[in-house]
Amino acid sequence: MMGQGFLQLIAHGGITMVILAIFSVFSLAVIGERFYSYRKAQKATHEVAEKALQYVADGKMAEALHLCEQNTGSPVARVLEAGLLVVVDQAHPAMSGERFSRRIESCKGAMQRTTSAEIIRLERYLGSLATLGNISPFVGLFGTVLGIIRAFEAISKTGSGGLGTVSAGIAEALVATAAGLFVAIPAVMAYNYFLGRVKLFATSMDNAASEMVDRLMDQATHQEG
């Protein structure tokens, strides 16, 4: 009985409830897609990062590049790939002097640009979650206001202002506020969680790029020696 009454309240919510239902479906779809994407990227990163850097330390640039090209699902792999493309394309037996300095600077620039692009890619759809989290309560409040207006209009037409009449109309109106919060709370929580994941990926990309430059420099030192 209680469940049926709640469903009737939702049905009486009108266009506001339809809009909030669409918001809820879209929010859940974004949350599911981002969670799957981040989990897949994290798994790929664990598999490729340390191995690729070890290849670089051993002077196996072509092997490191090939490994990164096979793991494009990892943001770290894409960053390392951008730097390795510069190193491999400009490979020279003597990695020293002015030529080496230019190569390192080109490598750093390529990895920085790729890091920025990857952060943008990782933040895809997060703005939508933030927007839904901000506007859903207001949409619900708007539905509540409309519902209360309708309730008082009904009272004025019938001339009956008993507690039962008023409480039923207000209950229908408040469902919209509850629905707005139901959409907003998960969206805000997911947005904050995913933003933290993006920051962790950004740190991993910066650390991998810095470590690769260090290993390239060590490799050049060994060649000079």
N, C-alpha and C positions, 0 to 999 in steps of 0.2 A: 504493500500500500504506500509506504513512504517513498519507495523507489519510483512508483508510478507518479506520485505527486511531484517529485523532483523533475521527472522527465516532462511533465506538463508545464512546469515553471520554465524549463529551457525552451520548450516549444513556443511559449508565449513571449519569449525574448525578442522575437522578430529579427530584423536585419542585423542588429548588433550582435546577436548570438551567431549568426551566419558568418559575419566578418571575423569574430573571435575564433570560430571553428577553423576557418581558413588559416588564420594566424598560427593556431596550434599545430595544424598539420605541417605547415611550412617550417615552423620552428623545430619540430621533431625530425623532419627530413634533414634539415641543416645539421642538427646535432648528431644524427646518425652518420651522415656523410663525413663530417669533420672528424669524428671519433675514429672512424674506420681509416681515413686518410692519414691521421697522425700516428695511429698504431702501426700501419703499414710502413710509413716513413721511418719510424723509430726502429722497427725490426730490420729494415734494409741498412740503416746507419750502423747498427751494431755489427752487421756482417761485413761491411766494406771499409769502414774508416781506418781501423788499425792496420788491416792488411794492406791497404793502398799506401799508407804512410810508410810501412815497412818496405814495400817495393821501392819507394822513393829513396829511402835510406840506403838501400842496396844498389841504387843506380839503375834499377829496372823501370825506367820511365814508361816504356811502351806497355809493359805488363800492368803497371798502375793505371794507365789511361784506359786500357781495355777493361779492367775490372770496374772502373767508375762508369764506363759507358754501358756496362751490363746491369748497373744498379741505379738507373735514373730515378727510381722512386725515392731515393734518399737525397734530401737537400744537401747534406755534407758531400755526397758523391758528386753532385752537380758542381759544387764549388771547386772541389779538387780537380774535376774534369776540366773546368775552365782554365785553371792555372796550368795544368799539365799540357793542354793543347798549345799554350804559348811555349812551354819548355820543349816539347817534342818537335813542334814546327820550326823552332829556331835552334834546334840541337846543334852543338858544336863541340868538337873534342876538347877544346880548352875553355872551360867555364871559369874564366878569370878576367880581371881587369874591367875596362869600360863595357865590353860586350856583356859580361856577366851581370854588371850592375843594371844595364838597360833591360836585360831579360828578367831579372828579379822584379824590377819596377813594373814591367808589363804584366808579369804574373800576378803581382799584388793587385794591380788595377783590375784585371780580369776577374779575380776572385771577389773583390769588393763589389763590383757591379753585379756579379751573379748572386752574391749574398743578399743584396738589396732586392733583386728580382724574386728570389726564393721567399723572402719575408713577405713580400706582397702576395705571392701565390699561397703561402700558408695562412695569410689573414683573409683569404677569400671567403665571403659570406659572413664573416664575423660582424661586419657592420650591420648586416640584416638582423642578427640576433640582438645587438645592442638597441637597434631601432624598435624591434618588437617589444623588448623589455621596457622601453621607455613609454611607448604609446599605448600598449595594451590596457594598463590600468585606466587611462583616460578614456579609451573607447568603452570600457566597462562602465565607467562613471557616467559617460554620456547616455548609455543604455539605461542606467538606473534613473537618471533625471527624466528621460522620456517615459519610463514606466511609471514614475510617481505622477508625472503630469497626466498620463492617461487615467491613473487611478482617481485623481481628484476630478477629472472631467466626468468620469462615470458617476462619482458621488454627486456632482452638481446636477447631472441629468436625471438621476433617479431620486434625488432628494434623500437618499438613505446614507447616513454617515456612521453606521454602527461600527464597532471594533472589528467585527469579522470582515466587513467590506474593506475597511482601510488596511488591515493587516494582510489580507490576501493580495491586494494590489502592491503593497510595499514589498512583500516577499518576492513577487514576480520581478520587481525592479531590482532588488538587491542581488538576484542571481547573476545579473550582468556584471556587477562589481566583482563578485566571486570568480566569475569566468575570466575576467580581465587579469586578476591576480594569478589565476591558475596558469595562464599563458605566460605572464611576465616573469614569475619567479624562476621557473626552469630555464628560461631564455637568459636571464641575467647570470644565474649560476653557471650555466654552460659557457657563456661569453667570458667570464672571469677565468674559468678553468682553462679554456682554449687559449686565452691570451697568455697565460702562464706557460703553456706548452710551446707557443711560438717563441717566447723569450728563451726557453731552454734550447730550442733548435737554433736560434740566432747565436747563442753562446757557443754551441757545438760547432757551428760553421766558422765562427771567428777563431776558435781554438784550433780547428783543423787547418785553416788557412795559415795561421801563424806557425804552427808546427811544421807544415810542409815547407815554408820558406826557410825555417831553421835547418831542416834536413837537406834542402838543396844547397844551402851554404856549407854545411858540413861535408856534403858530397864533393863540392868544388874544392874545398880545402884539402880533402884526401887526394883528389886528382892532381892538385898542384904539388902536394908532397911526394 
